Amino acid sequence: MLSRIAESLFWIGRYVERADGTSRILDVHLERLNHLPLEEQRSVARELLAVMGAKPQSEDFGLPELLHALAYDKHSASSIAGSLGAARENARRARETVSQSLWESLNTTYYGLNQHRKDVVGTYRFCNWVLERTAMVRGLADTTVSHDESWLFMVLGRSLERADMTARMLSTRDVQSAGMSWVNMLRCAGAYESFIRTRRAAFGDQHAAEFLLLDRLFPRSIVYALRDADECLAKLDPSAQRVGFINDARRIVGQARTFLEFHRTDDLMSELPEHMERVQKAVTQASDAISRKYFNQADEHAWVGEVS
């Protein structure tokens, strides 16, 4: 496969998942932010933007500016609109590889971005619309693209981004004055029903954090996403060695996953920020290693990578 096609497919997976994850995070914080006093609202908005890896563009950064930065800014790949635009552009570059239905879904989603009000109520509906559209895109990718290298690069990008976005979502739990309950955090990840069926009577902050971080069967847990990424890397480069791994990306992902799986503590909550930082760092390093190995591009993508 041509490296430019592989790169485009990888970033389709990442950008679609980024739009989905940002929608979930913004949706779960939106109502609470809207009811805070102005000064407190501005402080929380800045902290939430920092968790998402972006910086405020003005001193009086508040809720309207946060909505623009995370939802509607088409020139920023850390926003929902920017991510979906970048996914559509990468699909256009790989037009001969992606299926017709996948391309049409991304194209229709892109042209539907402007049909939403940009106030708080409009943004709430916008986030739900994005969740439906990204679910459709993922479903079409899984059912209309052959599960060969093309699909593996998309799933690899999706899995790395999902681990990163779940880590960022967990990091917003302690945003000053946000007061976010673990019930809302589980709902944000679409995990509430699965968590209740799994844990039943055992419910608390520690149990919820363990579920989103370590559960091996829930698709949005960090361990599950890292395992998916590791399996994709193994299939893309099946060569085996008797000692170690020649694939830097697989080594980085494997170390991050096994550390989480085998690290046990009685106080997970106090260590959670450290774990989230480690996961985000591992995703960045793995993405850089994948770029060096497969994409032959001098300028590598950061988390807020190029849009065009």
Buried (B, 14 or more C-beta within 10 A) or exposed (E): BEEBBBBBBBBBBBBBBBBBBBBBBBBBBBEBBBEBEEEEBBBBBBBBBEBBBBEBEEEEBBBBBBBBBBBBBBEBBBBBBBBBBBBBBBBBBBEEBBBEBBBEBBEEBBEBBEEBEEEBEBBBEBBEBBBEBBEBBBEBBBEBBEEEBBBBBBBBBBBBBBBBBBBBBBBBBEBEBBEBBBEBBBBBBBBBEBBEEBBEEEBEBBBBBBBBBBBEEBBBBBBBBBBBBBBBBBBBBEEEEEEEBEBBBBBBBBBBBEBBBEEEEEEBBEEBEEBBEBBBBBBBBBBBBBBEBBBEEEEBBEBBBEBE
